């Protein structure tokens, strides 16, 4: 089999199936597929196209630069960008019909961009209901809404949405979500009473989509769920009808017989207990594998081995045991080594690597570096995603 040296293989049919499943869960609300951070490492343009094909009504990104790249690729779907700095190109965003999240200070430069272009901007006002990041503080909300409506009356913008973000929806037992939801409803009422004709109200992320139907409103922002991963430590994606879209794999680069007492990798923190064969896996922290993830699983020809010793910049090591797999002629050199994929197919999971690294599944997939080529399967005949 002619395998690539390394790849992150993205199953676009899984993306489509996941979006379709999320639509079922939240109906009649719409789904915004969040494709920030290069679609959580999966590839923003192909994932966006697949999500839209499956019925996502919106796309979401953090930065205007990400939104402009989608527009440059010919994607004209409703698109929201919400994290800005004074250097953000609001003129380009308004010109390209990109909806803008607005928490306070951005209101004036957005209005100025609209005035210069003689074209109203579309804004979603963000209320900080408790997360403590961006979003207008509740005590400033009335004044903020009034200022936005004044600009709307001038014809400079349209207030089309109110939104917020949940802090602990991935811990459904915690009461803070109820408080955030109450504050969100109050903020929506203030905006509507002030004259905002809202198209969408949105606060739900993937954990809220899956556990809190009362958060769905008109629109939900689905990130992790689009990629077939679960936000809950004690529940797998398959329990929600989702399946992982990314499989990370490489080829065994070396098999070497070593004696007992052989140290492995920097620091020599692992020493072989007896004669054995070491397999070299050519992925490391420069490829996005967490350096701390010693013990992470690698599946080779149907057997899963833990990484031993420290993960280096370009490589890691597994202990194949004495004989180096005698049932394969004494070597698995060149065999496919899968770090994670779909557990339903027997692969290790993203969550296995997250536990080994002491982090979350979001980080594991998002940090896979550009040095690992993305390949795509499950596309629609004719070349569309």
C-alpha positions in Angstrom: 0.0 0.0 0.0 1.4 3.4 -1.0 0.9 5.4 2.2 1.9 9.0 2.6 4.7 9.7 5.1 2.2 11.5 7.4 -1.3 12.8 7.0 -4.3 14.2 8.7 -7.1 12.5 6.8 -10.4 14.4 7.0 -13.6 12.5 6.2 -15.9 15.2 4.8 -18.8 12.7 4.9 -18.4 12.7 8.7 -18.5 16.5 8.7 -21.8 16.4 6.7 -23.3 13.7 8.9 -22.4 15.5 12.1 -23.9 18.8 10.8 -27.1 16.9 9.8 -27.3 15.3 13.2 -26.8 18.6 15.0 -29.5 20.1 12.8 -31.9 17.3 14.0 -31.0 18.0 17.6 -31.6 21.8 17.5 -34.5 22.1 15.0 -36.1 24.5 14.3 -33.0 26.6 15.3 -30.3 27.0 12.6 -26.8 25.7 12.9 -23.7 28.0 12.6 -20.7 25.8 11.8 -17.7 27.3 13.5 -14.7 27.0 11.3 -12.2 29.3 13.1 -8.6 28.2 13.6 -8.6 26.5 10.1 -11.7 24.6 11.1 -10.1 23.3 14.3 -7.2 22.1 12.2 -9.4 20.3 9.7 -9.2 22.8 6.8 -11.6 25.8 6.8 -12.6 25.9 3.1 -13.4 22.2 2.6 -15.1 21.9 6.0 -17.2 25.1 5.4 -18.4 23.7 2.0 -19.2 20.4 3.5 -21.1 21.9 6.4 -23.1 24.2 4.1 -23.9 21.2 1.9 -25.3 19.5 4.9 -27.6 22.4 5.8 -25.6 24.7 8.0 -27.2 28.1 7.7 -24.2 30.1 8.9 -20.5 30.0 9.3 -18.6 31.4 12.3 -14.9 32.5 12.7 -13.0 34.4 15.3 -11.1 36.9 13.0 -12.1 39.0 10.0 -9.0 37.7 8.3 -10.4 34.2 8.5 -13.8 35.4 7.1 -12.1 37.2 4.2 -10.2 34.0 3.3 -13.6 32.1 3.0 -15.0 34.9 0.9 -11.9 34.7 -1.3 -12.6 31.0 -1.8 -16.1 31.9 -3.2 -18.1 31.1 -0.1 -21.0 33.6 0.1 -23.0 32.1 3.0 -23.9 34.2 6.1 -20.7 34.6 8.0 -19.9 36.1 11.4 -16.6 37.2 12.8 -16.4 38.2 16.5 -12.9 38.8 17.8 -11.4 42.2 16.8 -8.5 44.5 17.5 -7.9 48.1 16.5 -6.1 46.8 13.5 -9.1 44.8 12.2 -10.0 45.7 8.6 -13.6 46.6 9.2 -13.9 48.2 5.8 -13.1 45.0 4.1 -15.5 43.1 6.3 -18.4 45.5 5.5 -17.5 45.4 1.8 -17.6 41.6 1.8 -20.9 41.4 3.7 -19.4 39.8 6.8 -21.5 40.1 10.0 -19.5 41.6 12.9 -19.7 40.7 16.6 -19.5 43.9 18.6 -18.8 44.2 22.4 -18.4 47.9 22.8 -15.4 49.8 21.4 -15.8 48.3 18.0 -19.1 50.1 17.4 -17.5 53.4 16.3 -15.0 52.0 13.8 -17.6 49.7 12.3 -19.9 52.7 11.9 -17.1 54.7 10.3 -16.4 51.9 7.9 -20.1 51.8 6.9 -20.1 55.6 6.5 -17.0 55.4 4.2 -18.5 52.6 2.1 -22.1 54.1 2.1 -23.2 50.6 3.0 -24.8 49.5 6.4 -22.9 47.1 8.5 -24.6 44.0 10.0 -23.7 43.7 13.7 -24.4 41.2 16.5 -24.2 42.8 19.9 -22.5 40.7 22.5 -23.4 40.7 26.1 -21.0 39.3 28.7 -23.3 37.1 30.7 -20.6 35.7 32.9 -17.6 34.3 31.0 -15.6 37.5 31.6 -13.9 37.7 28.2 -15.3 40.1 25.5 -18.9 41.1 25.5 -20.5 44.2 27.0 -20.7 44.3 30.8 -24.4 44.1 31.9 -24.2 47.5 33.6 -23.2 49.1 30.3 -25.7 47.2 28.1 -28.5 49.8 28.0 -26.1 52.6 26.9 -24.4 50.3 24.4 -27.7 49.2 22.8 -28.9 52.8 22.6 -25.7 53.8 20.8 -26.1 50.9 18.4 -29.7 51.8 17.7 -28.7 55.5 17.1 -26.3 54.3 14.4 -29.0 52.1 13.0 -31.3 55.1 12.8 -28.6 56.9 10.8 -28.5 54.0 8.4 -25.0 53.0 9.3 -25.7 49.6 10.6 -28.3 47.0 11.3 -28.5 45.2 14.7 -29.3 41.7 13.4 -28.3 39.7 16.4 -27.6 39.5 20.1 -25.2 36.8 21.4 -23.2 35.6 24.3 -21.0 32.6 25.2 -21.4 30.0 28.0 -18.6 29.3 30.5 -19.4 25.9 32.0 -21.9 24.2 29.6 -19.5 21.3 29.4 -20.3 20.7 33.1 -24.1 20.4 32.9 -24.6 20.1 36.7 -23.3 23.6 37.4 -25.8 26.3 38.1 -23.9 29.2 36.5 -25.4 28.3 33.1 -28.9 29.1 34.4 -27.7 32.5 35.5 -26.1 33.2 32.2 -29.2 32.2 30.4 -31.3 34.6 32.5 -29.0 37.5 31.8 -29.0 36.7 28.1 -32.8 36.8 28.0 -32.9 40.1 29.8 -30.3 41.5 27.3 -32.3 40.4 24.3 -35.4 42.0 25.8 -33.6 45.3 26.2 -32.4 45.2 22.6 -35.8 44.4 21.2 -37.5 47.1 23.3 -34.9 49.6 22.0 -35.9 48.9 18.4 -33.6 46.0 17.3 -35.4 43.8 14.8 -33.3 40.7 15.6 -32.8 37.9 13.0 -30.9 35.7 15.5 -30.3 35.2 19.2 -27.4 32.8 19.9 -25.6 31.6 23.0 -25.4 27.8 22.7 -22.0 26.1 22.0 -21.6 22.3 21.3 -22.0 21.3 25.0 -25.2 23.4 25.3 -26.5 22.0 22.0 -26.2 18.5 23.4 -27.4 19.1 27.0 -29.5 22.3 27.2 -32.3 22.6 24.7 -33.4 25.8 26.4 -30.3 27.5 25.1 -31.0 26.9 21.4 -33.0 30.0 20.5 -32.8 30.9 16.8 -29.2 29.8 16.1 -26.6 27.6 17.7 -22.8 27.8 17.2 -21.5 24.3 16.7 -17.7 23.9 16.9 -16.5 20.7 18.4 -19.6 18.7 17.4 -19.1 19.5 13.7 -15.8 17.6 13.9 -17.4 14.6 15.6 -15.9 15.1 19.1 -17.6 15.1 22.5 -17.3 18.0 24.9 -18.1 15.7 27.9 -15.4 13.5 29.5 -17.9 10.7 30.4 -19.7 10.5 27.0 -18.4 9.5 23.6 -19.3 11.2 20.4 -21.1 8.1 19.2 -23.6 8.4 22.1 -24.8 11.6 20.4 -24.7 10.2 16.9 -21.5 12.0 15.9 -18.3 10.5 14.5 -14.7 11.9 14.4 -13.7 13.4 11.1 -9.9 13.4 11.5 -7.5 10.5 11.4 -3.8 11.3 12.1 -1.4 8.7 10.8 2.2 8.2 9.6 4.5 5.3 8.8 6.9 3.5 11.1 10.3 5.0 10.1 12.6 2.5 11.9 12.6 -0.7 13.8 15.7 -1.4 15.9 16.6 -4.3 18.2 18.0 -3.1 21.5 19.2 -4.9 24.7 17.9 -4.6 28.2 18.8 -1.3 29.8 18.6 0.8 26.7 17.5 4.3 27.5 15.0 6.0 25.1 14.8 9.6 24.0 15.9 12.8 25.9 16.3 12.4 29.6 16.5 8.6 29.4 13.3 8.5 31.4 12.4 5.2 29.9 14.8 2.2 30.0 14.0 -1.1 28.4 13.3 -4.0 30.8 14.7 -6.6 28.5 15.7 -7.2 24.9 13.1 -5.6 22.7 12.5 -3.8 19.4 11.9 0.0 19.3 9.7 1.5 16.6 10.3 5.1 15.5 7.2 7.2 14.7 8.1 10.3 12.7 5.7 12.8 14.3 6.6 15.1 17.2 5.8 18.4 18.8 6.7 20.3 15.6 3.7 18.4 14.1 1.5 19.4 16.9 1.8 16.3 19.1 1.9 17.5 22.8 5.4 17.0 24.2 3.9 16.0 27.5 1.9 13.2 26.0 4.2 10.2 26.9 1.9 7.2 27.0 -0.2 8.3 24.1 -1.4 5.4 22.0 -0.2 4.5 18.5 -1.9 1.7 16.6 0.2 -0.4 14.3 -1.2 -3.4 12.4 -4.1 -3.8 14.8 -2.1 -3.5 18.0 -1.9 -0.3 20.1 1.4 0.6 21.8 2.0 3.5 24.2 4.6 6.1 23.4 7.7 5.6 25.6 10.2 8.2 26.6 9.9 11.9 25.8 8.2 13.1 22.6 10.8 15.1 20.6 10.4 17.8 17.9 10.1 15.4 15.0 9.7 11.9 16.4 8.6 9.6 19.2 9.2 5.9 20.1 7.1 2.9 20.8 8.3 -0.4 22.4 7.2 -3.1 20.1 8.3 -5.9 22.4 10.8 -8.8 21.8 11.1 -9.7 18.1 9.5 -6.6 16.8 6.3 -8.4 15.7 7.6 -11.8 14.5 4.3 -12.4 12.7 5.3 -9.6 10.3 8.7 -11.1 9.4 10.3 -9.4 12.4 9.6 -5.8 11.4 6.7 -3.4 10.9 9.0 -0.9 9.1 6.8 1.1 6.8 3.5 0.0 8.4 0.8 2.6 9.0 0.9 4.0 12.5 -2.4 5.6 13.5 -2.3 8.1 16.4 -6.0 8.8 16.5 -9.1 8.4 14.4 -12.5 6.8 14.9 -12.7 4.5 17.9 -15.6 2.7 16.2 -13.1 1.5 13.6 -10.6 0.4 16.3 -8.4 3.5 16.2 -7.2 5.3 19.3 -9.2 8.4 20.1 -8.4 12.1 20.2 -9.5 11.9 23.9 -6.9 9.3 24.6 -4.2 11.7 23.5 -5.9 14.6 25.4 -5.7 12.5 28.6 -2.1 11.6 28.0 -1.2 15.3 27.6 -3.4 16.5 30.4 -5.4 18.7 28.0 -8.7 18.7 26.0 -9.6 17.2 22.7 -10.2 20.7 21.2 -6.4 21.4 21.6 -5.2 18.1 20.2 -6.8 18.5 16.8 -6.4 22.3 16.5 -2.7 22.2 17.1 -1.8 19.7 14.3 0.7 21.7 12.4 0.8 22.7 8.7 3.7 20.3 8.3 1.2 17.5 8.4 -0.6 17.5 5.0 -4.4 17.4 5.1 -6.0 14.9 2.7 -9.8 14.6 2.1 -12.1 11.7 1.6 -15.9 11.6 1.4 -16.3 14.4 -1.0 -19.3 14.9 -3.3 -18.9 13.8 -6.9 -18.0 16.7 -9.1 -15.3 18.1 -6.8 -17.5 19.9 -4.2 -16.9 19.3 -0.6 
